[in-house]
Amino acid sequence: MVKINMQKKNAKLCIITTVSASIKAFYKGQIEALNKAGFTTTVVCANDEKLKELIPAETRYYPVRLSRKINPLRDAKAIYQLYKLFRKEKFDIVQYSTPKASLLGAIAAFLAKAPIRIYILWGLYYTGQKGMKRFVFKFFEKIICKLSNEIIPISHEMVDFALSEGLGKRAKYEVMLNGSACGVDLEEFTPEKWESSRNRIRDNTTIPEYAIVVGTVARLTGDKGINELVRAFDAICNKIPLLYLLLVGEQEDKDRLLPSTEQIIRHNTRIKVVGWQINTPPYYAAMDIFCLPTYREGFGEVNLEAQAMGLPVVSTNVIGPRESVENNKTGFLVDSKSYEALITPLKNLANDSQLRKDMGQAGRNRIEQMFDRKDMIKAVVEHRLNLLKNADKSND
């Protein structure tokens, strides 16, 4: 193992994700804190020129041609490009998250003999697959876990599940505080700050001021449960006056919505789609109920954000949401892949303003107590510094 000494030099830390959206969503404040703690940081992801404007000026940005799709030739080139970067820069810590970046990053970092290789486990993609795809993607996960020194899942329950699936050894696993990818910025996600945005967003989307709005912030894909959400809404909207659905997100090339779902969206005038938004608090402010009926999830960061904004949450009883939502107190957890399971909690919340208020307040209190981003950032920085200290001791 290469000796590392923070007193002699700034330790070099590299953060890899497949696309820049992950950096924008989950690393706000964290990179700045790592820099302040004495690290020299580098960000690696697919090319996005605008990312340079969003990360600290002293943080280097290194674009690599990464894609969520499997492309053996392109992926091999990316591994070689990453390997050359790691050999040249001699990073003390390489940390990677998202499936493709983690696989290629783990291989390249291992080959380059990076001393500390951290897998930030945000979710297990293979659990949403079947047949050969499930086998192949699970095999990839085993490779990542084998080549990593440290595995940091974003939920406690995922540790036991991953171990039961044969993914690494328990000694490698550690969850930061109460879990989640990054906690919640409570100064940004606060209802009072965005109160004036409620009617502005509704005006822009032609939603009446006194409507009850069910909303989500997610990729508009099958595994996020959007097919079920749209179908459930379509089944109940005519029975509840002024009930609307606000979809904040956009479709992707893979796992697109069913044609029947797209048809409902086109023809139901009470469904509003506003695309992907970099600034989401105003859209939460326009909602009354938040719903994420996901099939699989690392944790459910948007569930935390919605609760911070005082919204009751309807989500699914799967790994991640089970820790991000307190069932029957801050929201309701229902079976996944079932539009029928969504109907009763959505109807109950839509018809009971006091229930919405009570659950929303309970959710806000829970986020303040357990998921403050400042606490999470402090824990992450201390964790990385401790890894360096332990690496130094092992070389003494």
Buried (B, 14 or more C-beta within 10 A) or exposed (E): EEEBEBEEEEBBBBBBBBBBBBBBBBBBBBBBBBBEBBBBBBBBBBEBEEBBEBBEEEBBBBBBEBBBEEEEEEBEBBBEBBBEBBBEBEBBBBBBBBBBBBBBBBBBBBBBEBBBBBBBBBBBBBBBBEEEEBEEBBEBBBBBBEBBBBBBBBBBBBBEBBBEBEBBEEEBBEBBBBBBBBBBBBEBBBBEBBEEBBEEBBEEBEBEEEBBBBBBBBBBBBBBBBBBBBBBBBBBBEEBEBBBBBBBBBBEEEBEBEEEBBEBBEEBEBBBBBEBBEEBBBBBBBBBBBBBBBBBBBBBBBBBBBBBBBBBBBBBBBBBBBBBBBBEBBBBBBEBBBBEBBBBBBBBBBEEEEBBEBBBBBBBBBBBEBBBBBBBBBBBBEBBBEBBEEBBEEEE
